[in-house]
Amino acid sequence: MAKNSTRSISLARVSDMPLLQLAFRPFFLLGAVFSLVAMVIWGAFLQGGILLEPYGGLLWWHQHEMLFGFGMAIVIGFLLTAVQTWTGRRGVHGWPLAGLVALWLAGRLILAFPPEGAALIPALVDLALLPAVMLVMARPVLGARQWRNLIFVPVLGVLFLANVLMHLGMLRGDASMIRDAAHLTVLLIVLLMVVLGGRVIPFFTARRLERTQVARLKWLEASAIGVVVLLVCLQLASFAVALPDRGWASVALLAAGLNALRLTRWDGRRCLHEPLLWGLHLSYALMCVGLAMWGLAALKLLAPSLALHAITVGGMGTMMMAMMARVSLGHTGRPIETLPGMDVALEALGLATMLRTLIPVLWPQVMQWTLSLSALCWVLAFALFVWHYTVLLARPRADGKPG
C-alpha cells in the first residue's frame, strides 16, 4: 500500500513539473535544441563530414526534420497554448502533454537512428503525432464553439497528409513526390504565418506603441489569405496534373504583393527600437520576398531552393524565434522585454537568410561557403534562445498562476 502511495506521489510530482504546465514550454525548448543539433549535423555534411546515417538519408532527413521536427514542434507549442487563450479552458498539461512530447521525441529518435529491416516502423512512429495533436486541439475548440479557430484543425490534417507523402516518396524512391510534399508543407506553414501573423503582429505592435490598432480592410484580409489558400490548392493539384509555370508564378507573385501591402499597414517602421516587434515584421517581409522569389523560380529566373530558403530560414525561422521569445515571456508571467542577446539572435537569422538566398545569386562561386556560414548563423541564433530561455521555461510562472 505504501509503495503504491509513494508511486502516486512521484507520478503527481512529475505531472506538476513547470515544464509540463503548458505546451509552449517543452515544445519550444526541445524544438530549439533539436534545430541547432540538426543544423550542426547538416553543416558537417556540407563540409564532407557524416555525423549521422538517418532514415531516408541526410538530404531527406534534413528537409523532413526541419519541417516536421523543428517546425511542427513550434507550431504545436504555439497552437496548443493559444487554445487556452481562445477558449478560456486550461490547455493540455501534465501527463497528456508528456504523452505528446514523448510522441514527438520518439519520431525524432527513430528517424535519426532507424532500426534495421523495419522501413515502415519509423514512418508510423513519426506519423502518430499530428493526429493526436488534432484531437487534443479540436476538443476545447469545439466545446467552446470557437468556429473561427477550428480552421487550424484541417490545416494540421493537410500537414499530416504532406508528411504521409514525404514518407511515401522516400519509400518509393520518388524524388518528385518528396519535393512536392515538402513544398506543400512549406506553403501550409506560410498559410499559418499569414493567418496568425495577421492577428498578432498588428495587435502586438499597436499595444507596444500604445496606439489604436489599424482598421482591417476586409477585401485585403480576405484576398491576402485567400491567395495563399489558392497556392496550397495548386500545390495539392500538382500531385495529379502538371500546372503551367506562368499560372503558378502569377499566383505566387500576387500572394507576395498582397501580403506585402498588408504588412505596410502595421506600423513596422515604428518598431525599430524593439527587437521582438521588428523581428515579427522582418519575418513577414521575408516571407513575402520568398513568395516573390518562388514566382520568379517558376519562370526559371531563380533556383527554387533560394525561394524556399527565403521562406523557411527568413520567414519561418525568424517568426518562430520572435514568437517563441515573446510567448515564453508572456505565458510565464514576466515582462515582455527583449532579453540580452535575443536581438543578436534575430539579426543572425536575418544574416543567415541573406547568406542562403541573396549572396548565392550575386556570387554563386562562393555558395559552398555561404551555405556553411548560414548554418552557423542559425546555430548561433537558437543557441542564444536555449541559453536565455531554458531556465525560464523550466520554472513556475513568476505571478504564481497556472501555466
N, C-alpha and C positions, 0 to 999 in steps of 0.2 A: 504494500500500500504506500509506504514511504517512498519507494523507488518511483512509482507512478506519479506521486505528487511532485517529487523533485524534477521528473521529466517534464511535467506540465508547466512548472515554473520556468524551466530552462527554455521550453518552446515559446512561452509567453514573452520572455525577455528578448529572444531573437525577433519575434514579431513586432516588439515595441522599439526596435533599433531605429534611431532617426533616419538612417539611410533607406528604410523601408516604409516611411510615412507618406510618401507621395512619389509618383512615377518619375518626376524630373530628377530626383536625387540619384538613384542608381543608374538610370539610362544616360543622363548627361555625363556623369563621371566615367562610366565604363565605355561609352561611345567615344569620348575624348581620348582616353587611354588607348583604346583599340585603334583609333585613327592614326595616332602618331606611331604606334608599333607597326601597323600595316604599311605606313608610308616609309618607315626605315627599311622594311623588307623590300619594298618596291624600289627605293633609292639604291639599295645594294644591288638589286637585279639590273638596274640601268647601268651600273658600273661593272657589270660582269660577275657579280657575286651571287651565289644561290644560297640563301639562308633558310629556305623552306621549299618543300615539294608538296604543295597543297592539292586538294581535289580540283580537277579541271585544268591544272597548270597555272603558272603565275599570272599570265595575261588575263585568263578568265577570272581567276581569283581576285585580282586587283579591281577589275570592273565590278564584279559582283559584290565584293565586300565593302568597297567604298560607298556603294549604293544601299545594299541590303544589310550590311553590317553596321557601319558608321551611320549612314544617312537614316536608316529606319530606327536606330536607337534614339536619335534626336527627335525624329518625328513622333515616335511613340511616347517618349518622355513628355513632349510638349502637349500632344493631344490629350493624353490621359490626365494631365494636370489641368489643362484648360476645361475639361469636362466638369470638374468641380466648380469652377467659376461660372460656367454656363448654366449649370443645373441647380447649384446650391446644395448638392449632395456630396458627401465625403467621397473623394476619389479613391481608387483602388490602393490598398496599403496592406502591410503585414504579409501574411503567408501567400495570399493570392498574387500580390505584387512580386514576392520572391519567386513564385512559380513562373511568371512571365520572364523575369530576369534569367532564371535557370534555362528556359527555352532559348532565349537569345544567346546565352553563353554556350549552350550545347551546340547550337548551329555554328558558332564561330570556331569552336574547338574541333568539331568533326570535319569541317571543311579544311581546316589547317592541317589536321593530322588524320586523314581518312583511313579507315580500316581496309586491309587488302581483300579483294574479291567480293566486295559488297557495294557496288556502284550506286544502288538505289537508296541505301540507308542514309548516307549524308544528305541527299536531296530531301528525303522525307522528314528528317530531323529539322533541317533548315526551314522547310515549308510549313511547319507546325505553328510557328509564332503568329503570323498575321491573322489567321482565322480566330485564334484565341483573343488577340487584341480587339478584333472586330466585335466579338461577343461582349467583352468587358466594356467596350465603349458604347455599344448600342443600348445596353440595358438602362443606364441612367438617362441617356438622351431620350429614349422612348418613354421612360417613366415620367419625365418632366415635360413631355410633349414639345421638345425643342426641335421642331421640324427643320428649322433653318440650319441647325448644326448636324442634322442626320446625314448631310451630303458627304461628310468625311468617311462614313462607313463604306459606301460604294466605291469611293476613291481608294480606300485601303483594299477593297475587293479586287479592283483592277491592278493594284500593285501586286497583290498575291498572284494574279494571272501572269503578270510580267515576270515574276520570279519563277513560276512554273515553266514559262517559255525559255528563260535563261538556262534552267537546268535541262530542259528537254533538248535545247540546241546543243548543249555540251555533250549530252549522252549520245546524240545522233551525229555529232561532229559537223553540225550545220552552222557555219560561221555567220551566215546572213541572219539566221534566226536569233543567234546570240546578240548580234549588233542591233537588230530591230527591237528586241526585248529590252536591251539596255537603253536605247533611245526612248522607248515608251516609258520606262521608269523615270528617266530624266524629265520628260515632259509632264509626267504626273507630279513630280516634286515641284516643277515650275508652277503647275496649277495650284498646289498647296501654298506656294510662296505668294502667288497673285491674290488668292482669296484671303489668307491670313495676314499677309503684308498689308493689303488694302484696309484691313480692320485695325491693326495695331500700330503701324508706322504713323499715320496721321494722328491717331489718338495719343500715343506716347509723345509725339512732337508737340502737339498743342498743350498737353498737360505740363511738359517740362518748360515750355516757353510762356506758360500762363496766358495763353491766347485761346480764343474760341476756335474750335475745330472747323476747318474749312468745309463748307457745304458740299455734299456729294452731287456730282452731275450724274443723274440716273442713266442717261444714254452712254456716258463714258464708262461708268462702272460695269454696266451690262456688256458693252462691246469689248472692253479690255479683258474681262473674264471669259466671255463667250468665244473670242477668237482663239484663246488658249485651249478651251474645250474642243474647238474645231481641230486644232493641231493634234490633240490627243486622239480624236476620232480618225483623223487622217493616218496617224501612225498605226492605229489598230487595223485600218483598212489595208495598209501596206503589207500585212501578212498574207493577204489574199490576192491583191492586184497591184500592179506597178502604177505608181502615181506620176503624173507629169511634173518635171522639175520646176517649170515656171509656176505652176499652180501652188506647189509646196512653198516655193520661195516667196510668192506673193502673200500667202497667209502668215508665214514666219515674219516677214518684214512688217506686215500690218500689226501683228501682235507686238513687235518691238516698238513700233511707233505709238500705238495706243497706250501701252503701259508706260512709255517714257513721258507722254503727255500727262498721264495720271500722276506720275511721280512729281512733275513740276508744280503741282498744286499743293504739295505737302510741306512747303516751307523748309526744304532741306538746306538752303543757303544760310539759314539762321542757326544751324546746328553744329557749326564747325568747332565750337568750344566743347562739345560733349561727345566723346567717342562712342558711347553706347547708342547715341542717336545717329551720328554721321555714319556709323558702321551699317545701320539698317538702310539708310538712304543709299549708301555706296553699293550695298549688296543688290538692291533693287535695280540700280542703274546698270550694274554689271550683268544682271540677268537680261536686261533689255539689250545690252550690247551683244550678249551671247545669242539671243534670238535673231538679231540682225545679221550676225555672222553666220548663223545657221541658214538663213535665207540666201546669203551670198555663196555659202558652200553648196547649196542645192543648184546654183547656177555655175558651179565648177570654178568659182573665183577664189575659194579658200579651201583649205583642208578641213573636212568635217570635225576632226579631232580638236582643232583650235576652237571651233564654236562650242563644242561640248565642254571643254575645259574652262572656257569663259563662264559658262553657266554653272558648272559643278564646283570649280575652285573659287571663282569670283562671286557668283550669285549665291549658290547653295552654302558653300563653306563660310563665307562672311556673314550671311544672315543667320546661320545656325550659331556661329560664335557669338554674335551680338545678342541673339535671343537667349542663348544659354546663360550668358553673363548677367543679363537683365532679370530673367525669370528666376534665376538662382538667388539673387538678392531679394527680390520682392517676395518670393514664397518662403524665404527663411526669416522674414520679418526684419530685414536690415535695410538701411537707407540705400536708395538706388543711386549710387555714386560709382564712377569708374575706379576700380581697384588699380593699384600701381602695376604697370606692365601690360594692362589689357589694351591700352592704346597701341602699344608696340605689337601686340598680337594681331590686332585688326590691320595695322599697317603692313605686317608681314604677309597677311593673306592677300592684300592688295598687290604687294610686290610679287608674290607667288603667281598671281593671275597674269601680271604683265610679263613675267619671265616665261610662263607657259603658253601665252597666246599672242602677245604683241611682238616680242623680240624674235621668235622664230619666223614671223612674216617678214621682218626687216632684214634679219641676218640669219638665214637658215643654216649657214655653215657652223654656227655655234649652238645649234639646237641641243646637242648632247649635254653640253654644259648647263644650258638654261633649264633643261628638264631636271637635272640633279639639284640645281640651286632652288628651283621651285619647290621640290620635295622637301628640301632643307628648311625653307621658309614655313611650309605647312607644319613640319615637326616643331619648329620653334613656337609657332602660334599656339598649338594645342598643348605643348609642354607648359607654356605660361598659364594657360587655363587650369591645367591639372595642379600646378604648383600653388596657385592662388585660391582655388575653389575646393580642393579635396577636403580640407578640414571644415570649411563652411558647410559643405553638403552632408558631412557626416555628423554634424552637431544639431541639437534641437533648435527650433525656431527661437530667435532672440526675444520675441514677445510672449513666449510661453504657449502660443496657440498650437493646435494640432496641425500637422502637415509637414 
